[in-house]
């Protein structure tokens, strides 16, 4: 099938250009819902590509690891230069205390190389620090990400869920191409300081959950969600 044409947009001022609509792959391997069968996941990704999507977002924490493998399989028959792949590192797992975040240079390098292997790719277009390790100066984490760019394993660097101060300090070490934050009709917090800062520094914004985690898509009934869904836990907390 011939790929449909879709409007394109530049993320930041470093040169990365992506389809205006991106595809977040997280849900294909669970978190909010039950994982889909592999063949169905591959079919969904290929359908998105045929519809004109070229920007695909994954992370080593999704699955964990299985999401990257799935995306790599789905894009195997697509010319590499026709897609832009984003993945992330920084979430090292979960324990009784919550999320474990790690941003040491050694950890970042190990994660990047493992992601490339799972994706079966020589490089990723956009590599995000998924969460910020507050025990490690962001300058140290960015120093290693800069080395990965210089080695050709990463083309552009991004941050996810970072404060304005962290973004500014990171950008001073190596240009940040994109910041990924939740942004929708009911999540507007970043408009106060993050959006103005990104405009000032020439950083693109990749909003996640733009449809309010499905609420604005007309699928707000939670009784159909699996019991382990993160959405169910969020609703109970509210």
ABEGO torsion letter per residue (X at the ends): XBBBBBBBBBBEAAGBBBBABBBBAAAAAEGABBBBBAAAAAAAAAAAAAAGBABBBBBAABOBGAAAAAAAAAAAABBAAABBBBBBBGBAEBBAAEBBBBABAAAAAAAAAAAAAAAGBABBABBBBABBBAABBAAAAAAAAAAAAAAGABABBBBBGBBAAAAAAAAAABBBABBBBBBBAABAAAAAAAAAAAAAAGBBBBBBGAAGGGAAAGBABAAABBAABAAAAAAAAX
